[in-house]
Amino acid sequence: MEKRLLLTGVATLALVLAHATDALANNTLRWASQGDALTFDPHAQNHGPTNTQNKQVYESLIIRAADQSMEPGLAVSWEPVEPTVWEFKLREGVAFHDGAPLTAEDVVFSFERAQTETSDFTGYITSVDRAEAIDDYTVLIHTVGPNPILPNQLTELKIMNKAWAEANGVVEPQDFAGGEETYAVRNANGTGPFRLELREPDVRTVMVRNDDWWGLEQDPHNVDEIVYTPIQNAATRIAALLSGEVDFVLDPPLQDLARIEGTPGLKTISTPQIRSIFFGMDQASDELRYTDGNPFQDVRVRQAIYQATDVEAIQSRIMRGLSAPAGTIAPPGVHGYSDALDERLPFDVAAAKELMAEAGYADGFTTTLHCPNDRYINDEAICQAMVAMLAQIGISVNLQAQPNSIHFQELQNGEHDFYMLGWGVPTLDSHYIFNFLYKSDGSWNFTGYDNERVNELTTQMEATVDLEARDGMITEVWDIVQADVVYVPLHHQVLVWAMKDTLELPIEAQDAPQFRWARLAE
């Protein structure tokens, strides 16, 4: 056994050295951020870093440009041919990385796979009844009712090869919450601009150029190899950029931005992100895991936590001005957002104490706050600040900050009473937020919130083609959930990317770099 382990270590070292040699010979883009993807199964986890990595390898029928407009991906056209039927014409001549041609059967299979129990993408296609292959390049998507936003919902639904999935025993998505390991977790077969070559979770991920990619003419990137290294420690991450070990850092420490900008050969670019950061609380369980009873069931307690949260201090001291205090978890740019909706309740510790007393918690209570420490910008520091803020109203908080791979698995297993979460909106529509976070069966609704009217309207708005009536539904849902203080909003993130000035890479408001747009100076 010891000899086998020694040989394995030598082989791993040889592989690393081989990649280092290749990096000198090829046009290699090396990048880093604080956390890793959770899986390479394209339907197992609707998680930002996971989607970012997967979309280098897998593609959707419709994709987004840097300005978030929709453009043809694996489908060259789409249109409603009946009130409940959309027709998609597929791009001809597209091949998967193993050489198999893309056909309508692969699209049908991918829709069916994404609708299975272990998929985390069912919320995108709740309106889809079935997908039907008419011929090799025509797919009909049948919906349970008219769905005017179906194209918006398909930009994240990636297409797999049916034969590859069957051959490798991955017809159904990985059960991530259950800790399942499948072939698709570390291997991939997409149609995208890069092929997955090496996957070592939390260590490194290597992709290589797909010379047969259909999109090279429209996006003539010059990257031969991508090497991703998760570096959780902020100082180490920025040191890697300053020393030239990496070309691009997705999440540079905010305190180091001036240093980066003042360093010859480096630059930063920024844009408001379509993502909101907030806290959620289990409001359904009568007995919590880390808290006596369940004080979170009382809206006055939830509002007290909200009003005891000094987001201005978080913005100035922790985020260094690079955040926008939020009164809602819908960021600007999402349909249904308004300035009025985003207006916060006032920060008022005295009012928060009164609410606690009215709810019967004048002496406070003890709870545990679970936060990731490698997912959002300064996530652990924000949670540390919350511990002090809530102490002012008698809530004693034990902080559990942990890697996002653990945080999200525990969250999906229902193990958190009080937690941090961030939410992007790839469809750019409020329905996405309602469907995942507020609807009683939403796959990311870990609060247990269940409002019959919210459930009803969320379902109805997906099938409402009268846009004025639909907007009225969106407004009504926001009014209900805001009054119920289902979540405690913090802020909308502002993105800053740091990179060598020899790298051209358009910043993307979803914080998902698309290396098909990358150009390295030659």
BAKEVO-125147 format. One record per residue (C-alpha): residue number from 1; residue in three letters; x, y, z. Coordinates in nm, 3 decimals, m for minus. Layout:
N
   n res       u       v       w
 NUM ALA       X       Y       Z
...
***
This chain:
522
   n res       u       v       w
   1 MET   0.000   0.000   0.000
   2 GLU   0.282   0.245   0.092
   3 LYS   0.457   0.169  m0.237
   4 ARG   0.134   0.229  m0.428
   5 LEU   0.081   0.565  m0.254
   6 LEU   0.441   0.665  m0.332
   7 LEU   0.399   0.580  m0.698
   8 THR   0.070   0.772  m0.707
   9 GLY   0.242   1.078  m0.560
  10 VAL   0.523   1.055  m0.814
  11 ALA   0.271   1.023  m1.098
  12 THR   0.080   1.327  m0.973
  13 LEU   0.401   1.530  m0.948
  14 ALA   0.496   1.424  m1.301
  15 LEU   0.154   1.533  m1.426
  16 VAL   0.189   1.874  m1.260
  17 LEU   0.538   1.920  m1.409
  18 ALA   0.409   1.817  m1.750
  19 HIS   0.139   2.085  m1.729
  20 ALA   0.398   2.339  m1.618
  21 THR   0.605   2.258  m1.928
  22 ASP   0.298   2.282  m2.150
  23 ALA   0.220   2.622  m1.996
  24 LEU   0.550   2.753  m2.130
  25 ALA   0.484   2.619  m2.479
  26 ASN   0.113   2.699  m2.512
  27 ASN  m0.095   3.013  m2.481
  28 THR  m0.206   2.930  m2.128
  29 LEU  m0.448   3.139  m1.925
  30 ARG  m0.401   3.082  m1.552
  31 TRP  m0.667   3.210  m1.318
  32 ALA  m0.779   3.184  m0.958
  33 SER  m1.062   3.265  m0.720
  34 GLN  m1.140   3.175  m0.362
  35 GLY  m1.366   2.875  m0.417
  36 ASP  m1.408   2.585  m0.657
  37 ALA  m1.691   2.442  m0.862
  38 LEU  m1.893   2.181  m0.677
  39 THR  m1.922   1.938  m0.967
  40 PHE  m1.891   1.905  m1.343
  41 ASP  m2.228   1.741  m1.375
  42 PRO  m2.408   2.019  m1.567
  43 HIS  m2.749   1.956  m1.408
  44 ALA  m2.654   1.875  m1.049
  45 GLN  m2.591   2.218  m0.895
  46 ASN  m2.730   2.560  m0.988
  47 HIS  m2.431   2.730  m0.823
  48 GLY  m2.241   3.027  m0.963
  49 PRO  m1.880   2.897  m0.973
  50 THR  m2.007   2.559  m1.090
  51 ASN  m2.207   2.713  m1.375
  52 THR  m1.908   2.929  m1.470
  53 GLN  m1.676   2.631  m1.507
  54 ASN  m1.936   2.416  m1.678
  55 LYS  m2.022   2.671  m1.944
  56 GLN  m1.666   2.665  m2.075
  57 VAL  m1.728   2.300  m2.162
  58 TYR  m2.105   2.263  m2.206
  59 GLU  m2.338   2.490  m2.401
  60 SER  m2.703   2.588  m2.399
  61 LEU  m2.950   2.635  m2.681
  62 ILE  m2.939   3.010  m2.615
  63 ILE  m2.641   3.195  m2.469
  64 ARG  m2.580   3.546  m2.339
  65 ALA  m2.353   3.813  m2.478
  66 ALA  m2.139   4.030  m2.251
  67 ASP  m2.422   4.286  m2.232
  68 GLN  m2.662   4.006  m2.119
  69 SER  m2.858   4.006  m2.444
  70 MET  m2.958   3.665  m2.577
  71 GLU  m2.792   3.521  m2.884
  72 PRO  m2.793   3.187  m3.069
  73 GLY  m2.600   2.905  m2.907
  74 LEU  m2.669   2.546  m3.003
  75 ALA  m2.997   2.671  m3.145
  76 VAL  m2.984   2.911  m3.439
  77 SER  m3.347   3.015  m3.405
  78 TRP  m3.647   2.979  m3.175
  79 GLU  m4.008   3.086  m3.202
  80 PRO  m4.350   2.999  m3.061
  81 VAL  m4.541   2.803  m3.324
  82 GLU  m4.844   2.747  m3.100
  83 PRO  m4.943   2.906  m2.769
  84 THR  m4.783   2.615  m2.579
  85 VAL  m4.518   2.503  m2.829
  86 TRP  m4.178   2.656  m2.905
  87 GLU  m3.976   2.541  m3.204
  88 PHE  m3.596   2.536  m3.185
  89 LYS  m3.379   2.486  m3.491
  90 LEU  m3.041   2.339  m3.398
  91 ARG  m2.705   2.443  m3.535
  92 GLU  m2.585   2.184  m3.785
  93 GLY  m2.233   2.042  m3.786
  94 VAL  m2.181   2.072  m3.409
  95 ALA  m1.987   1.788  m3.246
  96 PHE  m1.938   1.685  m2.886
  97 HIS  m1.581   1.662  m2.763
  98 ASP  m1.577   1.286  m2.826
  99 GLY  m1.672   1.347  m3.191
 100 ALA  m2.039   1.250  m3.168
 101 PRO  m2.271   1.484  m3.361
 102 LEU  m2.520   1.700  m3.175
 103 THR  m2.877   1.597  m3.259
 104 ALA  m3.226   1.672  m3.136
 105 GLU  m3.220   1.349  m2.933
 106 ASP  m2.943   1.495  m2.717
 107 VAL  m3.157   1.803  m2.649
 108 VAL  m3.460   1.592  m2.557
 109 PHE  m3.243   1.378  m2.330
 110 SER  m3.096   1.687  m2.160
 111 PHE  m3.440   1.832  m2.088
 112 GLU  m3.557   1.501  m1.944
 113 ARG  m3.240   1.472  m1.735
 114 ALA  m3.282   1.826  m1.602
 115 GLN  m3.636   1.740  m1.490
 116 THR  m3.534   1.445  m1.272
 117 GLU  m3.538   1.450  m0.892
 118 THR  m3.165   1.504  m0.837
 119 SER  m3.143   1.792  m1.085
 120 ASP  m3.099   2.143  m0.946
 121 PHE  m3.229   2.293  m1.271
 122 THR  m3.593   2.191  m1.250
 123 GLY  m3.679   2.546  m1.144
 124 TYR  m3.573   2.675  m1.485
 125 ILE  m3.816   2.453  m1.672
 126 THR  m4.116   2.409  m1.443
 127 SER  m4.337   2.514  m1.735
 128 VAL  m4.199   2.246  m1.970
 129 ASP  m4.423   1.946  m2.025
 130 ARG  m4.196   1.764  m2.268
 131 ALA  m3.936   1.805  m2.541
 132 GLU  m3.993   1.638  m2.878
 133 ALA  m3.746   1.564  m3.158
 134 ILE  m3.905   1.626  m3.498
 135 ASP  m3.591   1.554  m3.697
 136 ASP  m3.218   1.566  m3.626
 137 TYR  m3.215   1.945  m3.605
 138 THR  m3.566   2.042  m3.493
 139 VAL  m3.693   2.028  m3.136
 140 LEU  m4.038   2.123  m3.010
 141 ILE  m4.067   2.229  m2.648
 142 HIS  m4.420   2.174  m2.519
 143 THR  m4.518   2.383  m2.218
 144 VAL  m4.808   2.335  m1.977
 145 GLY  m4.928   2.686  m2.065
 146 PRO  m4.804   2.981  m2.269
 147 ASN  m4.460   3.085  m2.144
 148 PRO  m4.331   3.414  m2.284
 149 ILE  m4.000   3.393  m2.094
 150 LEU  m3.897   3.039  m2.190
 151 PRO  m3.595   3.160  m2.395
 152 ASN  m3.468   3.355  m2.090
 153 GLN  m3.492   3.038  m1.881
 154 LEU  m3.289   2.824  m2.119
 155 THR  m2.964   3.021  m2.118
 156 GLU  m2.831   2.810  m1.829
 157 LEU  m2.970   2.468  m1.929
 158 LYS  m2.674   2.282  m2.076
 159 ILE  m2.692   2.009  m2.336
 160 MET  m2.533   1.668  m2.281
 161 ASN  m2.465   1.380  m2.517
 162 LYS  m2.719   1.104  m2.457
 163 ALA  m2.492   0.817  m2.568
 164 TRP  m2.203   0.936  m2.347
 165 ALA  m2.432   0.964  m2.045
 166 GLU  m2.570   0.615  m2.101
 167 ALA  m2.226   0.463  m2.157
 168 ASN  m2.093   0.614  m1.834
 169 GLY  m2.390   0.550  m1.609
 170 VAL  m2.491   0.914  m1.565
 171 VAL  m2.838   0.920  m1.718
 172 GLU  m2.955   1.096  m1.402
 173 PRO  m2.776   1.390  m1.239
 174 GLN  m2.548   1.340  m0.942
 175 ASP  m2.720   1.350  m0.603
 176 PHE  m2.498   1.625  m0.467
 177 ALA  m2.679   1.671  m0.135
 178 GLY  m2.650   1.295  m0.078
 179 GLY  m2.274   1.300  m0.140
 180 GLU  m2.291   1.085  m0.453
 181 GLU  m1.983   1.052  m0.674
 182 THR  m2.043   0.974  m1.042
 183 TYR  m1.841   0.975  m1.362
 184 ALA  m1.988   1.313  m1.459
 185 VAL  m1.851   1.480  m1.144
 186 ARG  m1.491   1.477  m1.274
 187 ASN  m1.541   1.412  m1.646
 188 ALA  m1.728   1.600  m1.916
 189 ASN  m1.827   1.575  m2.281
 190 GLY  m1.974   1.899  m2.408
 191 THR  m1.974   2.099  m2.728
 192 GLY  m1.810   2.413  m2.587
 193 PRO  m1.492   2.604  m2.669
 194 PHE  m1.285   2.405  m2.419
 195 ARG  m1.250   2.039  m2.325
 196 LEU  m1.207   1.925  m1.966
 197 GLU  m0.866   1.758  m1.938
 198 LEU  m0.798   1.735  m1.565
 199 ARG  m1.029   1.777  m1.266
 200 GLU  m0.888   1.771  m0.914
 201 PRO  m1.154   1.925  m0.687
 202 ASP  m1.022   2.207  m0.468
 203 VAL  m0.676   2.166  m0.626
 204 ARG  m0.682   2.245  m0.998
 205 THR  m0.891   2.220  m1.312
 206 VAL  m0.733   2.213  m1.658
 207 MET  m0.915   2.271  m1.985
 208 VAL  m0.775   2.269  m2.337
 209 ARG  m0.884   2.439  m2.656
 210 ASN  m1.147   2.268  m2.867
 211 ASP  m1.016   2.325  m3.218
 212 ASP  m1.341   2.190  m3.361
 213 TRP  m1.563   2.435  m3.177
 214 TRP  m1.834   2.576  m3.403
 215 GLY  m1.797   2.931  m3.264
 216 LEU  m1.431   3.003  m3.338
 217 GLU  m1.517   3.231  m3.628
 218 GLN  m1.741   3.460  m3.422
 219 ASP  m1.530   3.437  m3.103
 220 PRO  m1.170   3.382  m3.221
 221 HIS  m1.009   3.348  m2.879
 222 ASN  m0.642   3.253  m2.873
 223 VAL  m0.632   3.047  m2.553
 224 ASP  m0.481   2.698  m2.582
 225 GLU  m0.514   2.598  m2.220
 226 ILE  m0.693   2.720  m1.907
 227 VAL  m0.555   2.631  m1.565
 228 TYR  m0.779   2.716  m1.270
 229 THR  m0.650   2.705  m0.913
 230 PRO  m0.877   2.776  m0.616
 231 ILE  m0.686   2.987  m0.361
 232 GLN  m0.895   3.049  m0.052
 233 ASN  m0.648   3.275   0.130
 234 ALA  m0.685   3.632   0.003
 235 ALA  m0.321   3.731   0.060
 236 THR  m0.196   3.422  m0.121
 237 ARG  m0.438   3.479  m0.406
 238 ILE  m0.322   3.833  m0.468
 239 ALA   0.043   3.738  m0.424
 240 ALA  m0.004   3.490  m0.708
 241 LEU  m0.126   3.772  m0.933
 242 LEU   0.147   4.015  m0.830
 243 SER   0.418   3.753  m0.887
 244 GLY   0.284   3.655  m1.228
 245 GLU   0.184   3.302  m1.127
 246 VAL  m0.172   3.371  m1.240
 247 ASP  m0.303   3.602  m1.513
 248 PHE  m0.648   3.670  m1.375
 249 VAL  m0.811   3.682  m1.031
 250 LEU  m1.189   3.679  m1.025
 251 ASP  m1.224   3.812  m0.671
 252 PRO  m0.927   4.029  m0.570
 253 PRO  m0.929   4.143  m0.205
 254 LEU  m1.088   4.487  m0.193
 255 GLN  m0.813   4.622   0.033
 256 ASP  m0.556   4.542  m0.238
 257 LEU  m0.721   4.710  m0.534
 258 ALA  m0.514   5.028  m0.514
 259 ARG  m0.199   4.819  m0.495
 260 ILE  m0.301   4.620  m0.800
 261 GLU  m0.392   4.930  m0.998
 262 GLY  m0.057   5.084  m0.910
 263 THR   0.142   4.780  m1.021
 264 PRO   0.286   4.801  m1.375
 265 GLY   0.145   4.531  m1.597
 266 LEU  m0.178   4.484  m1.399
 267 LYS  m0.527   4.633  m1.429
 268 THR  m0.873   4.610  m1.275
 269 ILE  m1.216   4.633  m1.434
 270 SER  m1.551   4.660  m1.254
 271 THR  m1.928   4.656  m1.303
 272 PRO  m2.239   4.618  m1.083
 273 GLN  m2.316   4.251  m1.042
 274 ILE  m2.656   4.094  m1.091
 275 ARG  m2.639   3.931  m0.747
 276 SER  m2.778   4.013  m0.405
 277 ILE  m2.642   3.896  m0.068
 278 PHE  m2.883   3.825   0.217
 279 PHE  m2.960   3.611   0.522
 280 GLY  m3.224   3.339   0.542
 281 MET  m3.389   3.181   0.844
 282 ASP  m3.580   2.856   0.895
 283 GLN  m3.934   2.979   0.958
 284 ALA  m4.112   2.644   0.927
 285 SER  m3.960   2.413   1.190
 286 ASP  m4.116   2.431   1.536
 287 GLU  m3.787   2.319   1.690
 288 LEU  m3.458   2.433   1.544
 289 ARG  m3.120   2.261   1.550
 290 TYR  m2.917   2.529   1.725
 291 THR  m3.192   2.746   1.875
 292 ASP  m3.452   2.678   2.144
 293 GLY  m3.796   2.672   1.986
 294 ASN  m3.809   2.887   1.674
 295 PRO  m3.799   3.264   1.725
 296 PHE  m3.762   3.308   1.347
 297 GLN  m4.129   3.217   1.302
 298 ASP  m4.220   3.561   1.435
 299 VAL  m4.199   3.833   1.169
 300 ARG  m4.108   4.082   1.444
 301 VAL  m3.790   3.889   1.518
 302 ARG  m3.701   3.880   1.149
 303 GLN  m3.763   4.253   1.118
 304 ALA  m3.558   4.315   1.433
 305 ILE  m3.262   4.135   1.275
 306 TYR  m3.314   4.343   0.959
 307 GLN  m3.322   4.675   1.147
 308 ALA  m3.025   4.584   1.366
 309 THR  m2.814   4.528   1.053
 310 ASP  m2.600   4.833   0.978
 311 VAL  m2.549   4.789   0.605
 312 GLU  m2.390   5.133   0.573
 313 ALA  m2.111   5.019   0.807
 314 ILE  m2.074   4.696   0.609
 315 GLN  m2.056   4.896   0.288
 316 SER  m1.794   5.143   0.410
 317 ARG  m1.577   4.930   0.637
 318 ILE  m1.596   4.579   0.493
 319 MET  m1.691   4.634   0.129
 320 ARG  m1.487   4.958   0.098
 321 GLY  m1.771   5.124  m0.087
 322 LEU  m1.800   4.847  m0.346
 323 SER  m2.156   4.740  m0.271
 324 ALA  m2.504   4.889  m0.296
 325 PRO  m2.716   4.857   0.022
 326 ALA  m3.029   4.660  m0.065
 327 GLY  m3.388   4.655   0.051
 328 THR  m3.474   4.358  m0.168
 329 ILE  m3.303   4.052  m0.307
 330 ALA  m3.375   4.161  m0.666
 331 PRO  m3.073   4.347  m0.803
 332 PRO  m3.101   4.630  m1.057
 333 GLY  m3.133   4.498  m1.411
 334 VAL  m3.391   4.236  m1.316
 335 HIS  m3.744   4.279  m1.450
 336 GLY  m3.964   4.380  m1.157
 337 TYR  m3.693   4.578  m0.978
 338 SER  m3.767   4.935  m0.869
 339 ASP  m3.594   5.195  m0.655
 340 ALA  m3.893   5.195  m0.420
 341 LEU  m3.868   4.818  m0.377
 342 ASP  m3.499   4.854  m0.297
 343 GLU  m3.548   5.112  m0.021
 344 ARG  m3.435   4.966   0.310
 345 LEU  m3.610   4.977   0.644
 346 PRO  m3.413   5.218   0.864
 347 PHE  m3.120   5.096   1.071
 348 ASP  m3.260   5.140   1.424
 349 VAL  m3.128   4.937   1.716
 350 ALA  m3.385   5.083   1.958
 351 ALA  m3.673   4.989   1.728
 352 ALA  m3.522   4.641   1.686
 353 LYS  m3.510   4.595   2.065
 354 GLU  m3.875   4.696   2.091
 355 LEU  m3.969   4.440   1.826
 356 MET  m3.776   4.171   2.014
 357 ALA  m3.958   4.257   2.335
 358 GLU  m4.298   4.256   2.162
 359 ALA  m4.219   3.911   2.026
 360 GLY  m4.135   3.784   2.376
 361 TYR  m3.757   3.789   2.335
 362 ALA  m3.660   4.090   2.544
 363 ASP  m3.372   3.882   2.682
 364 GLY  m3.277   3.759   2.338
 365 PHE  m3.180   3.405   2.241
 366 THR  m2.884   3.205   2.115
 367 THR  m2.849   3.082   1.759
 368 THR  m2.589   2.970   1.505
 369 LEU  m2.518   3.155   1.180
 370 HIS  m2.374   2.946   0.896
 371 CYS  m2.173   3.129   0.632
 372 PRO  m1.942   3.035   0.348
 373 ASN  m1.587   3.166   0.374
 374 ASP  m1.488   3.130   0.008
 375 ARG  m1.795   3.216  m0.200
 376 TYR  m1.901   3.582  m0.181
 377 ILE  m1.696   3.900  m0.147
 378 ASN  m1.580   3.922   0.217
 379 ASP  m1.849   3.675   0.321
 380 GLU  m1.690   3.568   0.650
 381 ALA  m1.605   3.927   0.748
 382 ILE  m1.969   4.029   0.691
 383 CYS  m2.089   3.745   0.910
 384 GLN  m1.841   3.839   1.182
 385 ALA  m1.982   4.191   1.178
 386 MET  m2.335   4.050   1.206
 387 VAL  m2.239   3.868   1.525
 388 ALA  m2.155   4.202   1.690
 389 MET  m2.460   4.380   1.548
 390 LEU  m2.708   4.119   1.668
 391 ALA  m2.548   4.111   2.012
 392 GLN  m2.683   4.465   2.056
 393 ILE  m3.040   4.331   2.054
 394 GLY  m2.970   4.029   2.273
 395 ILE  m2.914   3.767   2.004
 396 SER  m2.603   3.565   2.084
 397 VAL  m2.466   3.425   1.759
 398 ASN  m2.225   3.138   1.718
 399 LEU  m2.061   3.176   1.379
 400 GLN  m1.982   2.873   1.166
 401 ALA  m1.787   2.985   0.858
 402 GLN  m1.684   2.705   0.625
 403 PRO  m1.593   2.628   0.263
 404 ASN  m1.878   2.669   0.017
 405 SER  m1.866   2.300  m0.075
 406 ILE  m1.965   2.215   0.284
 407 HIS  m2.194   2.515   0.332
 408 PHE  m2.416   2.437   0.034
 409 GLN  m2.430   2.064   0.093
 410 GLU  m2.544   2.119   0.452
 411 LEU  m2.787   2.387   0.342
 412 GLN  m2.948   2.155   0.090
 413 ASN  m2.971   1.886   0.355
 414 GLY  m3.171   2.121   0.580
 415 GLU  m2.903   2.157   0.846
 416 HIS  m2.902   2.537   0.890
 417 ASP  m3.128   2.756   1.106
 418 PHE  m2.978   3.091   1.002
 419 TYR  m2.757   3.126   0.695
 420 MET  m2.598   3.354   0.436
 421 LEU  m2.690   3.317   0.071
 422 GLY  m2.625   3.513  m0.249
 423 TRP  m2.849   3.495  m0.554
 424 GLY  m2.789   3.587  m0.915
 425 VAL  m3.066   3.605  m1.173
 426 PRO  m2.956   3.460  m1.509
 427 THR  m3.307   3.495  m1.657
 428 LEU  m3.315   3.867  m1.560
 429 ASP  m3.675   3.822  m1.442
 430 SER  m3.828   3.831  m1.091
 431 HIS  m4.004   3.501  m1.158
 432 TYR  m3.670   3.324  m1.123
 433 ILE  m3.629   3.462  m0.769
 434 PHE  m3.984   3.371  m0.670
 435 ASN  m3.963   3.023  m0.820
 436 PHE  m3.640   2.925  m0.646
 437 LEU  m3.647   3.125  m0.321
 438 TYR  m4.008   3.202  m0.225
 439 LYS  m4.234   2.935  m0.374
 440 SER  m4.304   2.665  m0.117
 441 ASP  m4.143   2.394  m0.332
 442 GLY  m3.858   2.614  m0.457
 443 SER  m3.537   2.414  m0.456
 444 TRP  m3.346   2.692  m0.276
 445 ASN  m3.625   2.793  m0.039
 446 PHE  m3.463   2.672   0.282
 447 THR  m3.675   2.908   0.493
 448 GLY  m3.983   2.689   0.465
 449 TYR  m4.183   2.997   0.365
 450 ASP  m4.520   2.894   0.228
 451 ASN  m4.772   3.155   0.114
 452 GLU  m5.061   3.029  m0.093
 453 ARG  m5.098   3.353  m0.288
 454 VAL  m4.725   3.371  m0.366
 455 ASN  m4.732   3.010  m0.486
 456 GLU  m5.036   3.079  m0.704
 457 LEU  m4.902   3.396  m0.862
 458 THR  m4.556   3.250  m0.923
 459 THR  m4.715   2.970  m1.124
 460 GLN  m4.955   3.201  m1.306
 461 MET  m4.700   3.463  m1.411
 462 GLU  m4.496   3.203  m1.597
 463 ALA  m4.792   3.141  m1.829
 464 THR  m4.924   3.497  m1.860
 465 VAL  m4.867   3.662  m2.197
 466 ASP  m5.046   3.985  m2.102
 467 LEU  m4.734   4.171  m1.990
 468 GLU  m4.924   4.439  m1.799
 469 ALA  m5.114   4.177  m1.603
 470 ARG  m4.792   3.984  m1.548
 471 ASP  m4.619   4.294  m1.411
 472 GLY  m4.910   4.336  m1.171
 473 MET  m4.851   3.983  m1.044
 474 ILE  m4.481   4.051  m0.993
 475 THR  m4.559   4.367  m0.796
 476 GLU  m4.811   4.184  m0.578
 477 VAL  m4.567   3.907  m0.492
 478 TRP  m4.295   4.154  m0.400
 479 ASP  m4.541   4.343  m0.177
 480 ILE  m4.632   4.022   0.006
 481 VAL  m4.283   3.885   0.061
 482 GLN  m4.137   4.223   0.157
 483 ALA  m4.406   4.267   0.425
 484 ASP  m4.335   3.914   0.551
 485 VAL  m3.959   3.988   0.578
 486 VAL  m3.881   3.642   0.442
 487 TYR  m3.514   3.732   0.400
 488 VAL  m3.285   3.999   0.546
 489 PRO  m3.128   4.178   0.247
 490 LEU  m2.775   4.315   0.276
 491 HIS  m2.646   4.449  m0.054
 492 HIS  m2.603   4.405  m0.425
 493 GLN  m2.244   4.317  m0.507
 494 VAL  m2.013   4.524  m0.724
 495 LEU  m1.770   4.317  m0.927
 496 VAL  m1.401   4.389  m0.962
 497 TRP  m1.176   4.165  m1.170
 498 ALA  m0.797   4.193  m1.162
 499 MET  m0.571   4.075  m1.441
 500 LYS  m0.257   4.130  m1.642
 501 ASP  m0.291   4.417  m1.885
 502 THR  m0.193   4.178  m2.162
 503 LEU  m0.524   3.995  m2.115
 504 GLU  m0.842   4.114  m2.284
 505 LEU  m1.151   3.972  m2.114
 506 PRO  m1.484   4.158  m2.107
 507 ILE  m1.634   4.172  m1.757
 508 GLU  m1.970   4.003  m1.728
 509 ALA  m2.238   4.119  m1.480
 510 GLN  m2.322   3.762  m1.380
 511 ASP  m1.959   3.722  m1.260
 512 ALA  m1.911   3.434  m1.502
 513 PRO  m1.601   3.494  m1.718
 514 GLN  m1.641   3.361  m2.070
 515 PHE  m1.301   3.256  m2.194
 516 ARG  m1.435   3.228  m2.549
 517 TRP  m1.392   3.608  m2.545
 518 ALA  m1.037   3.603  m2.404
 519 ARG  m0.737   3.734  m2.592
 520 LEU  m0.382   3.699  m2.462
 521 ALA  m0.115   3.925  m2.609
 522 GLU   0.107   3.727  m2.844
***
